[in-house]
């Protein structure tokens, strides 16, 4: 059984007292540390990383998160370095934020990581930035997990204003701007009354006016530091009467009215999901989309247990103790065996234009040899898995265009033939070509989410293409 500390971060949130009681009930921590009104968040992160923990895991929880399900059993069985929670956000739908389960070695590495200077990523997301920097030398990766948690529901108007002024600052990349814009399109239309959505819209416009694009890291930092004062002044200017005290009774009344909106947490009766598309067909995007819909799927696992089990013909995989499904090339040689092992499962075949797929595969396999010397046991397992799957799926260890083209056509034909009498069990989807939740959500009997479909592979492909071009120039 793990020893668990809770670091509860509050800045006078309306839900803080109820959130803490729910955390005590569902996490049952050995120790609780409360970060009370420490601002700006960079200073809060600095102070919380100085806490002398003697535990296995630290759960960092914001006071705007209301945990509605048991979590301690999951933490006790967890061995991941970092688990990011998917929650139900009032404004943005299913997103990962607000609760972070962090193994103690990563916490200590974060504390030892120098604070980056003049770094806008650190100013906007200090905890996330330090964590990412700390994970790199440890060669750690994050795990995502769906929990029944409400985020940003029932908050004070002044806090909604602060959050969405900050949200605007964090949405100045093309992708983040697209996500925010898509979420806002699904907000109720303004009716002249002040409500959460009206306040959020006002905050976004305020941030764009007072801290415009192109502001320096120092200017953004100063604006964030003054946000509480700005929020109070704007609420007074707009004549907004603040909400009253939040109680457990208000939460229970909301839950009784919205029971149909729940159901994203642990559910042993959910069907297993297998993404059986070849690599570079949008499998990472599919994995993220499934997460939004409530399925925690492992994308291309490279751990020793999975390699040993698959290479020995064992299909009752250990990873299914923690995951609802599996995606990417790992499934391709074995989807028929998984179908027999897990009756009632759903299968999703991602496809794309074959010529663009071949170019993407060429980029992806560039500088990724199947054989390489290493003294790192984890890297050795990764290479063994790479060799195993390349041989099983493609029958070659390097990129061979004609062979890849044949494998693509054969896999598509075989999957269609296998499921020809079971159309309800197979979805064929082209996420690279623009298909998304409008096909995926009905297939899994879920409502279409508010946020846009996630697309994960394009930036990496561009970077690899640039690296190949630079390498060619260097050789020339």
Protein Blocks (a to p, Z undefined) as FASTA:
>chain_A
ZZdddddddehiaklmmmmmmmmmmnopabdcddehiacfklmmmmmmmpccddfbdcdd
dfkbccfbdfklmmmmpcbfbdcdddddfklopadehiacddfklmmmmmmpccdehifk
lmmmmmlmmmmmmmmmnopacddddddddehihiafklmmmmmmmmmmmmmcfklmmmmm
mmmmmpccdehiacfklmmmmmmmmmmmmmcghiafklmmmmmmmmmmmmmmmmmmnopa
cdddddfklmmmmmmmmmmmgoibccfkbccdddfbdehiopmmmmmmmmmnopacdehi
abfklmmmmmnopabdfklmmbgbdedjklmmmmmmmmmmmghiacddddddfklmmmmm
mmmmgopafbdcdfbfklmmmmmmmmmmmmmmnopabdcfklmmmmmmmmmmmmmmmmmm
mmmlpccddfknopafklmmmmnopacdfbdcddfklmmmmmmmmmmmmmmmmmZZ
